[in-house]
Amino acid sequence: MEPKQEKWINDILDSLDNLQRTEPNPFLFAKIRDRLLSAPQTVYVPTRTVWLAAASFALLTLLNVHLSTQQSASTNATASALNTVVTDMQLYPATTQFYDVWSELNY
């Protein structure tokens, strides 16, 4: 190492010689022990908040069920209408298709 760096390091280490160790508050240990031994206060959630959360959960569940059944019903109606049009216009021979042409896999 260079002498400049060694001198700088030694100066910094020597500056720590005159420092005194800090002393904590004499009552700090007693305060910490008191907090650990004291029972935590129970916190109650208001009844109104519980009912609002339950009602919103039920509402979201009902909306999801309603939307999922409505979407599947409209998909079936659309698929049958498309199959009817394709068959009426003879766009493909119905006997050679092993799968539904208008299914989601073919888009």
C-alpha positions in Angstrom: 0.0 0.0 0.0 1.1 3.5 -0.6 2.4 5.6 2.4 -0.3 8.2 1.8 -3.1 5.7 2.1 -1.5 4.1 5.2 -1.2 7.5 6.8 -4.8 8.4 6.0 -6.0 5.1 7.5 -3.9 5.5 10.6 -5.2 9.1 11.1 -8.8 7.9 10.9 -8.2 5.0 13.3 -6.4 7.4 15.7 -9.3 9.8 15.7 -11.4 7.1 17.4 -9.0 6.9 20.4 -10.5 9.9 22.3 -14.1 8.8 21.9 -16.1 7.7 24.9 -18.5 4.9 24.9 -22.2 6.0 25.0 -24.2 5.0 27.9 -27.9 4.1 27.4 -30.7 5.5 29.5 -30.7 3.8 32.9 -34.4 3.0 32.6 -34.3 1.6 29.1 -34.1 -2.0 30.1 -37.0 -1.6 32.5 -39.1 0.1 29.8 -38.4 -2.7 27.3 -39.1 -5.4 29.9 -42.4 -3.7 30.8 -43.6 -3.5 27.2 -42.8 -7.2 26.7 -44.6 -8.3 29.8 -47.7 -6.1 29.4 -50.6 -7.8 27.6 -51.4 -6.4 24.2 -54.6 -4.5 23.9 -57.3 -6.3 22.0 -58.6 -4.4 18.9 -62.1 -5.0 17.8 -63.4 -4.5 14.3 -66.7 -2.7 14.2 -69.7 -4.8 13.4 -70.7 -2.5 10.5 -67.4 -3.1 8.8 -67.7 -6.9 9.1 -71.2 -6.8 7.6 -70.1 -4.5 4.8 -67.3 -6.8 3.9 -69.5 -9.8 3.9 -72.2 -8.1 1.8 -69.6 -6.9 -0.8 -68.1 -10.4 -1.0 -71.6 -11.9 -1.5 -72.4 -9.3 -4.2 -69.2 -10.0 -6.1 -69.9 -13.7 -6.0 -73.4 -13.2 -7.3 -72.3 -11.0 -10.1 -69.6 -13.4 -11.1 -72.1 -16.3 -11.2 -74.6 -14.2 -13.2 -72.0 -13.0 -15.7 -70.5 -16.5 -16.3 -73.9 -18.1 -16.9 -75.0 -15.3 -19.2 -71.8 -15.5 -21.2 -72.0 -19.2 -21.7 -75.7 -19.0 -22.8 -74.9 -16.3 -25.4 -71.9 -18.3 -26.7 -74.1 -21.3 -27.2 -76.8 -19.3 -29.0 -74.2 -17.6 -31.3 -72.5 -21.0 -32.1 -75.8 -22.6 -33.0 -76.8 -19.6 -35.2 -73.5 -19.7 -37.0 -73.8 -23.5 -37.6 -77.3 -22.9 -39.0 -76.1 -20.3 -41.4 -73.1 -22.5 -42.5 -75.4 -25.5 -43.0 -78.1 -23.5 -44.9 -75.6 -21.9 -47.2 -73.7 -25.2 -47.7 -70.3 -23.6 -46.9 -68.8 -26.9 -45.9 -70.0 -30.5 -46.0 -71.3 -31.3 -42.5 -70.4 -35.0 -42.7 -66.6 -34.4 -43.1 -66.1 -32.1 -40.1 -64.8 -33.9 -37.0 -65.0 -30.7 -34.9 -66.9 -27.5 -34.8 -65.5 -25.0 -37.3 -66.6 -22.0 -35.3 -65.1 -23.2 -32.0 -62.6 -21.0 -30.2 -59.7 -23.2 -31.1 -60.0 -22.4 -34.8 -59.9 -18.6 -34.5 
